[in-house]
Structure formats: C-alpha cells, structure tokens
Amino acid sequence: MQTVALSVAIVCLLAGAVYGGLMFDRPCPTNVPVKQYFEVDRYLGKWYEMQRYESVFEENFDCVQVRYTLNEDDSVQVSNSAYNLFNGSSINALGRAVLSFPDEEVVQGKLNVSFFGAPNDLSNYWVLDTDYETFSVVWNCQPRGEEQSEESFWVLSRTPTLPADTDVLFRIHYIMRRYIDRSLVRFTSQLDERFVVNVNFTIFGF
C-alpha cells in the first residue's frame, strides 16, 4: 500500500503536475477573480494545508505543508511535504514556481508551478485571495476536452489551525460559496502527533 501511494504521487510529479484533481462535467469557469497586486515576497514562507479537493498526488495524505523560498533567479522554490496517517509513509516534493504574467502593470496572483524540471509554461496555481499573514485560497482549473475540466482547490493557513477571525472566515467562505463544490472538500489533519515524530521524508527533487 505504501509503495502504491508513493508511486502514484511520483508519476504525477514527474509529469510536472500540480493538478490530478477532480473531474467536472463542465468547462472551466471564466469569471473567477484572483488576487490583484500580488506580492511574491510576502507570500514566501511556510503554509499549512487546511482543506482541499482530493487529488491523485495527495490521496490519503495529511499533515500537508508547503514552504516557499526565493531562488537567486527570482523564481520560487516549492517544497511540499505530507504524511500518510494510514501507512506511515512521508513525501517531500521539490518544485519551482514563477509568476504567470510578471510584466502586467497589475500583478495577478497567477503562478506557473512545476516539478522535476518540467516546462513552467502552464498557469496552474491561482491565488484567489490571501492576506499573506493568515490564510490563502488557491484554485486551479484545466480543460479536459470541450465539456470537461479538472479542478484543484486548497485552503492554506500560516498556522496548523485556522484562526477564528470572522473576516478571514468570511473571505474564505465567500469564495467557496461562489466557486467551490463544498460537498467535495476534504479537511486536512495537521495535529496528529505521529507526524511530529516521523520526519524522515522521501525526497524527490527538480
């Protein structure tokens, strides 16, 4: 079971995928707004995953964390780690992110993220909203034919639990009500003590 789970994750990462998400019998929505005047420097650092659409490369993984650090060429190194509470397997995947449209007068929260040196030519990480200090809502949709789409969705927090801030919760739920199928959202456990003591990750670089 452990080998299968890791193998599936590796296949997705080798393909450079940040998707592998949920399939919908509809085209990608075209009216989803993203964060304007996006500031990469403020977005750097550690984030904890709170909620997501289940995906092939994250299936059965909890304690999902991501760290963003700036590279010398102004791209961003992406380090994703996760722990499987069912079989004790861990994984840490390294990737690279760049702004999708860096030359626009108003920088949007759209990034190209890829792993294992795959081409960074796909805008596949959209920050719909963030305050940089507390939360981030991230979404991705890729067309799969004319009438289908594949979507990913994440809610991230700077802490292992979301603060009980009414403004933050309103902003997250506002987006979810408008654009996300909440019946398909999976909550991510961040508080299991087994993750703390099992820190020997299998690392896959780019």
Helices and strands as residue ranges (DSSP letters): H 2-14, E 22-24, H 40-43, E 45-53, G 56-58, E 61-70, E 76-84, E 90-99, E 110-115, E 125-130, E 135-143, E 149-157, H 166-179, G 182-184, E 185-187, H 193-197, E 202-204
